[in-house]
Amino acid sequence: MPTLHWLTRDEDIGAAARAPYRLLEEAPELSAGDAAADNMLIHGDNLEALKALLPFYAGRVKCIYIDPPYNTRSAFAHYDDNLEHAQWLATMWPRLELLRDLLADDGSIWVQLDDNEAHYARVVLDELMGRRNFVADITWKKSYAVRSNSEFVSTSTEHIFWYCKDRNRHMPNKLPRSDIQTSRFTNPDNDPRGPWQSITFTISLLSGARGRQYARTGTSPNLYEVTSPAGLAINPPPGRCWARAKPVFEEFDADGRLWWGPKKNRTPRLKMFLSEAEQGVLPTTLWADGDEYGFNQDGVRELRALGIAFPTPKPERLIQRILHIATDPGDLVLDSFLGSGTTAAVAHKMGRRWIGVEMGEHAVTHCAPRLKKVIEGEQGGISGAVGWKGGGGFRFHRLGPPAFDAEGRIRPDVAFPVLAAHVWFAETGRPWTAPAEPTPFLGAHGGRGYALLYNGVLRDRSAGGGNVLTRRALAAVRAAAGGFDGPMVVYAARSAFRDATLKAEGLTFRQTPYDVTARA
Ligand SMILES: C[S@@+](CC[C@H](N)C(=O)[O-])C[C@H]1O[C@@H](n2cnc3c(N)ncnc32)[C@H](O)[C@@H]1O
């Protein structure tokens, strides 16, 4: 498969693996609302933030939307958007790699860019996500005005790349029918079934199974002459046949489902009634209607109404459409270039869980206050459309120190559930779900059990006692494992067993911290 090369590519491909696992530390003074809510606002560089999320959220995020710096050569008030071209790719590669790993098998990632880097990102995304998982390059119309001071052309569109994690698992929702789409249904013949829209009643004879049959036999059951109500003999246009065989045509005609034009002498078309049409419509790749998708100016206005100034916010309606297609209530949404917090605000109002990461100080000055207002029932943006009344909450986090120090030692403040998550993720590649009460048996995966003796999980306060694999500790692990009696990997500071005993017991001993960091 053709791939994109740049100066530091080989080094950049290893950057995500080299990034340290940092701890996430809550700042309760910046958190808001219901403390039990799952939503997280993280202040810090997203490379390390995404790495910190991995042991807990790998494969769990239903929709990722990102609107990274476009590399427009500008210095915006809140962030710099002027990287050397290869440096931009170097920044994006490891982050996109981590984002892919966080995505659920039935999830999707939406990446918004302009022409500065979009075509390069598309090639990188093809490589990381798999070309067959490309769904669409949506063209979003960002403004209606012509910028007369542009050099050659006034750019009015941006790209939104939509990729799924696995084409066979992706089940996107349809969009609600827009007012414009509904207005295309009319009722010129006062049909008692209500408004309708006519669609073609012919199909090509040159493609598909019908085409092959036609090529072989020179005929088709759908090639027949019909007579219009005005008495005109009508045949399908050249190269086409009727959409259905004659008996079905006759049934449709008798039921008044064919439209022959106002003078009843045109090629018949099929009436599709609004009352019988599917509620949802497939999204198209052109999002140009400001009422439906918003323009950049709407995003700026929405923020201004909240007393917040930010140079490049997206309109809430745009994100609402994406989340409508890609998620259902309760699903987890992630934006790792959060900016002013639009994705989190929209996800919150739509009843989705969310994680937002923002590196700039505006995580504190813009995102946190905006989301606090949302919790209090802010009525701008999409609030009216979704009936938002307020509620919920989020926890504000900062990136703490690395979980392992330069010598590979576990930091003393690493709690049992954090190390358990790292051990479990390193061994299984699956995210960790902490039980209500910590137990030394972490679970079984692929026929193997995993256990961790650390930080007094056995409530053994003797020197190193609870962290050493002894007969007593093993008995406690087996008791915690319930009925599981398969082979087991045990992480502990030391083992009191000889190799032969470990083998006889079906145990593999791994030493903390060295074996954890070696795998992390
Ligand atoms: C175009 S803005 C996003 C705007 C956002 N969609 C909104 O509606 O407000 C890009 C954001 O990404 C942030 N950013 C850039 N690099 C980052 C990084 N490495 N980690 C976290 N955030 C980053 C910038 O500070 C900026 O706020």
The ligand as an ORCA input file, in Angstrom:
! r2SCAN-3c Opt
* xyz 0 1
  C      -9.055     24.503     16.117
  S      -9.004     24.474     17.846
  C     -10.398     23.486     18.261
  C     -11.664     24.278     18.316
  C     -12.846     23.519     18.836
  N     -13.333     22.540     17.895
  C     -13.965     24.439     19.251
  O     -15.117     24.285     18.774
  O     -13.725     25.333     20.042
  C      -7.655     23.415     18.176
  C      -7.308     23.286     19.648
  O      -6.375     22.230     19.821
  C      -5.535     22.586     20.912
  N      -4.310     21.775     20.829
  C      -3.305     21.870     19.930
  N      -2.359     20.943     20.175
  C      -2.771     20.237     21.255
  C      -2.211     19.156     21.986
  N      -1.047     18.617     21.650
  N      -2.897     18.679     23.051
  C      -4.102     19.218     23.404
  N      -4.677     20.260     22.737
  C      -4.013     20.769     21.677
  C      -5.289     24.069     20.729
  O      -4.870     24.667     21.942
  C      -6.680     24.520     20.261
  O      -7.437     24.948     21.356
*
